[in-house]
Amino acid sequence: MKPMLAAAALVVLASPAFAAGEFAQGSEATSWGLLGEEKARFEAVVVDVLCELTGDCPADCGGGGRYLGLRRAADGALVLANKNLQAVFTGAVEELLPYCGKTVEVDGLLVGEPEMTPAKVYQVQRLREPGGEWHKADHWTKAWDESHPELAGVEGRWYRKDPRVMGEIEADGYLGLGLATDAEFIDYLFEE
């Protein structure tokens, strides 16, 4: 990331709009006990974050290949949608993409500590179009299963059989530091 772009991102994302409890009214979000967690329910437009920061704006928010966020209606703050309701840190794009450029109401958790991160990120637990029915934000693994039917009969969780994950492990090892480092680490763990 270019230094000027990084600085602009920090200015936008470090806005003081995240006062404790400011958006908690009416929230039915479930606590996860995460650092700096606060419930937050608000209306926002679903946006392509890279488009917001740079002006590089492909059609349909990049078709699922870009990071999506929420431009909050109350104050215009750009809120980074980091995950959905599921335990793994995935899913926000899957949940938000059908609403690209549209206004939604979201309910979930803002997470993070100002002393440690420039801004809080958002966990979408449920969403709806204004006035519509709420639905749980838990579609990521279902969508993964549908896009990988050839792996349906393979034992294990999605990340233990995902071709992209397995490719990264084969190339750089489990630690991401190379296969030789993995071998040394495994030897160290199982030394007698």
SULRA-V736402 format. One record per residue. N is the residue number from 0. RES is the residue in one letter. PSI is psi in whole degrees, -180 to 180 (999 if undefined). OMEGA is omega in degrees with one decimal (999 if undefined). Layout:
BEGIN
N;RES;PSI;OMEGA  N;RES;PSI;OMEGA
END
This chain:
BEGIN
0;M;134;-179.6  1;K;145;-176.7  2;P;-42;-178.5  3;M;-41;178.5  4;L;-43;178.6  5;A;-42;178.9  6;A;-42;178.5  7;A;-41;179.4  8;A;-42;-179.9  9;L;-38;178.6  10;V;-46;-179.5  11;V;-45;-172.8  12;L;-19;-178.0  13;A;21;-179.3  14;S;147;-179.0  15;P;13;-175.4  16;A;-4;-176.3  17;F;41;177.9  18;A;141;-175.6  19;A;125;174.1  20;G;2;-174.9  21;E;-32;-177.5  22;F;20;-175.9  23;A;-21;-175.6  24;Q;127;178.3  25;G;-2;-178.7  26;S;138;174.0  27;E;22;-178.9  28;A;148;178.0  29;T;129;177.9  30;S;141;174.8  31;W;1;-179.5  32;G;30;-177.7  33;L;157;-178.4  34;L;124;177.1  35;G;22;-175.9  36;E;138;170.4  37;E;141;178.2  38;K;146;-180.0  39;A;124;176.1  40;R;127;-177.6  41;F;164;172.8  42;E;145;-179.4  43;A;161;171.8  44;V;133;176.7  45;V;125;-175.7  46;V;158;172.0  47;D;117;-174.4  48;V;-45;179.8  49;L;-39;176.4  50;C;-45;-179.5  51;E;-38;-174.7  52;L;-29;-173.3  53;T;-17;-175.2  54;G;1;175.5  55;D;101;-167.9  56;C;86;176.1  57;P;163;178.0  58;A;155;176.5  59;D;42;177.3  60;C;30;177.9  61;G;7;174.9  62;G;25;178.5  63;G;-3;-179.2  64;G;8;-178.2  65;R;158;178.4  66;Y;130;-179.9  67;L;152;179.5  68;G;-173;-177.3  69;L;119;175.2  70;R;102;-171.6  71;R;131;-177.4  72;A;-37;-174.1  73;A;-35;-173.8  74;D;1;178.9  75;G;4;-179.3  76;A;142;174.8  77;L;115;-178.7  78;V;125;-179.6  79;L;119;177.5  80;A;105;-171.0  81;N;-27;-176.5  82;K;173;175.9  83;N;-159;-175.9  84;L;-20;-176.0  85;Q;160;-173.1  86;A;-36;179.8  87;V;152;-178.0  88;F;71;178.6  89;T;-179;164.7  90;G;-19;-176.4  91;A;-42;-179.8  92;V;-45;179.0  93;E;-42;-178.2  94;E;-39;-171.7  95;L;-26;-173.6  96;L;-41;178.8  97;P;-15;-177.5  98;Y;16;-178.7  99;C;123;178.2  100;G;0;-178.2  101;K;160;174.7  102;T;133;176.4  103;V;163;168.7  104;E;130;-178.9  105;V;154;176.4  106;D;129;-177.8  107;G;-148;-175.5  108;L;133;165.2  109;L;133;-173.6  110;V;138;175.4  111;G;160;178.8  112;E;128;-178.8  113;P;-30;-179.6  114;E;-21;-173.9  115;M;-28;-177.2  116;T;151;-179.2  117;P;-22;-178.9  118;A;159;173.9  119;K;151;174.0  120;V;167;-173.0  121;Y;137;172.6  122;Q;110;178.7  123;V;118;177.5  124;Q;-32;176.1  125;R;157;179.9  126;L;165;178.2  127;R;160;168.8  128;E;149;-176.8  129;P;126;-179.9  130;G;-8;-178.8  131;G;-172;178.8  132;E;139;174.9  133;W;146;167.4  134;H;148;179.6  135;K;142;177.5  136;A;76;-176.1  137;D;34;-174.5  138;H;-5;-170.4  139;W;-52;-177.0  140;T;-32;175.5  141;K;-44;178.9  142;A;-39;178.2  143;W;-46;178.8  144;D;-42;-179.8  145;E;-34;-178.9  146;S;-5;178.5  147;H;58;-177.2  148;P;-27;179.7  149;E;-15;-179.2  150;L;4;-176.4  151;A;-38;-177.9  152;G;-3;-179.0  153;V;131;179.7  154;E;149;172.8  155;G;166;178.9  156;R;162;-173.6  157;W;-42;-174.2  158;Y;-13;176.3  159;R;-6;-179.9  160;K;-1;180.0  161;D;127;-178.0  162;P;-35;179.5  163;R;-45;179.7  164;V;-47;-179.1  165;M;-37;177.2  166;G;-42;178.0  167;E;-42;179.2  168;I;-44;178.9  169;E;-36;-177.5  170;A;-44;-170.8  171;D;4;179.5  172;G;172;-178.7  173;Y;-33;-178.3  174;L;-10;-177.9  175;G;12;-176.5  176;L;9;179.8  177;G;156;-177.0  178;L;-35;179.2  179;A;-41;178.6  180;T;-41;175.8  181;D;-47;-178.4  182;A;-44;178.3  183;E;-43;-178.7  184;F;-43;179.1  185;I;-42;176.6  186;D;-43;-180.0  187;Y;-45;-178.9  188;L;-36;-174.2  189;F;19;175.0  190;E;150;177.4  191;E;999;999
END
